[in-house]
């Protein structure tokens, strides 16, 4: 008899000593079977609609009757917006120096409900010149583009002045994330902390942090517009302001910085305005009150977009010929884009945008046409419906050779 055949007193096998409840618990923990619940076993009650002519046709007519009038109202609201848009991308290259010339007609578009003048409006004109401005004691030449245009009908208030860019992809992945939110809130960010932020590739210059860092701030739109001047005997200025152009919620994202002027440097593209970096005479701007910067930092989702620059919410813009002087700093020809100045009114639905109204009218009209077509087909050549009781899935059934599930009791009848 071998030693393994002998029973050692007081030493039972581990299987004999293991409690039955523990064995059952061990088997349950090793099981990968999901719990027997209605959710895990996919037994939740669900509504499964059966599409029949009696349900589909009324639905098509209801959608058509609702969508078509809504689309008509949206188109009407869009038609109430009066605006004029002038593309001045090539002003410095095409406009004569200090001499007025007509702007090509394909660069001007306007819509007014009526005209105060009986004759045809005068064409928009432009000219270019250079002016010298002082930035922190540095004399900097600034190219200017002057534009004259007709407002054919009293508009506003409110009257809004936008700049419109095309082919500028603010939705690029690396561009959108290139900023530091804590820095914009005003927090002090050391050079080592900035190096770990998303401001790549514009974080530091010559060992100093860039404020504000990132691609969005560096590409800030830096064209500026003077208030429109009504050209008459008095040359009345139509006053517009940059206050209130940003969303009130955006102001909470920006704060006055804790940096000192000599601790940071401006973005590279800001050198025109800050030729000696930040100084006591030309200090760091307060981002909490700089609404033009806040508007630019809210990136657009499409390469063609408009951003608000000036507004007047109280005064009517009288019909007449106006003049605007533009500091032409922002380059667009380098990337094949365009820039325009847009003066517009608004309605409760916003600016001029007929697309949404057209979409509603098209969808509503299509539903009505399809509903009428299906109604005619149903009346001329109706299709016999199947037995809906075969769609009952929660009843026990047996399979036949045809592969169809049988209803309860049908298998016994066939047997």
JOLIN-V109551 format. One record per backbone hydrogen bond with DSSP energy under -0.5 kcal/mol. CO is the residue of the C=O (numbers start at 1). NH is the residue of the N-H. If there is no record, write none. Layout:
BEGIN
{{CO/NH} {CO/NH}}
END
This chain:
BEGIN
{{2/5} {2/6} {3/6} {6/8} {7/9} {8/11} {13/17} {14/18} {19/23} {20/24} {21/25} {22/26} {23/27} {24/28} {25/29} {26/30} {27/31} {28/31} {35/37} {37/41} {38/43} {38/44} {39/42} {46/48} {47/49} {49/51} {50/52} {52/55} {52/56} {53/57} {55/59} {56/60} {57/61} {58/62} {59/63} {60/64} {61/65} {62/66} {63/67} {64/68} {65/69} {66/70} {67/71} {68/72} {69/73} {70/74} {71/75} {72/76} {73/77} {74/78} {75/79} {76/80} {77/80} {78/81} {82/345} {83/111} {84/343} {85/109} {86/88} {86/341} {88/91} {90/94} {90/95} {91/95} {96/98} {96/99} {96/128} {101/126} {104/107} {105/108} {107/87} {109/85} {111/83} {124/103} {125/148} {126/101} {127/146} {128/98} {129/144} {131/142} {133/135} {133/140} {134/136} {135/138} {138/135} {138/140} {140/133} {142/131} {143/328} {144/129} {145/326} {146/127} {147/324} {148/125} {149/322} {150/152} {151/320} {152/116} {155/317} {159/312} {160/162} {160/344} {161/309} {161/310} {162/342} {163/307} {164/340} {165/305} {166/338} {167/169} {168/170} {169/172} {172/176} {173/177} {175/178} {177/179} {178/216} {179/181} {180/184} {181/185} {182/187} {183/186} {184/255} {186/258} {188/190} {190/194} {191/195} {192/196} {193/196} {194/197} {199/202} {201/203} {202/214} {203/210} {205/208} {208/205} {209/265} {214/218} {215/219} {217/220} {224/327} {228/230} {228/238} {229/231} {229/323} {230/232} {230/236} {236/230} {237/239} {241/311} {242/245} {247/250} {247/251} {248/252} {249/252} {250/253} {251/254} {260/263} {260/264} {263/209} {265/211} {267/270} {268/271} {270/273} {270/274} {274/277} {277/276} {282/279} {285/287} {286/289} {286/290} {289/291} {290/294} {291/295} {292/296} {293/297} {294/298} {295/298} {297/299} {303/168} {303/305} {305/165} {307/163} {310/161} {311/241} {312/158} {312/159} {316/318} {317/155} {320/151} {321/231} {322/149} {323/229} {324/147} {325/226} {326/145} {326/328} {327/224} {327/329} {329/331} {332/335} {332/337} {333/336} {338/166} {339/88} {340/164} {341/86} {342/162} {342/344} {343/84} {344/160} {347/350} {350/347} {351/353} {353/356} {354/358} {355/359} {356/360} {357/361} {358/362} {359/363} {360/364} {361/365} {362/366} {363/367} {364/368} {365/369} {366/370} {367/371} {368/372} {369/373} {370/374} {371/375} {372/376} {373/377} {374/378} {375/379} {376/380} {377/381} {386/388} {387/390} {388/391} {389/392} {391/393} {398/406} {400/403} {404/400} {407/410} {407/411} {409/413} {410/414} {411/415}}
END
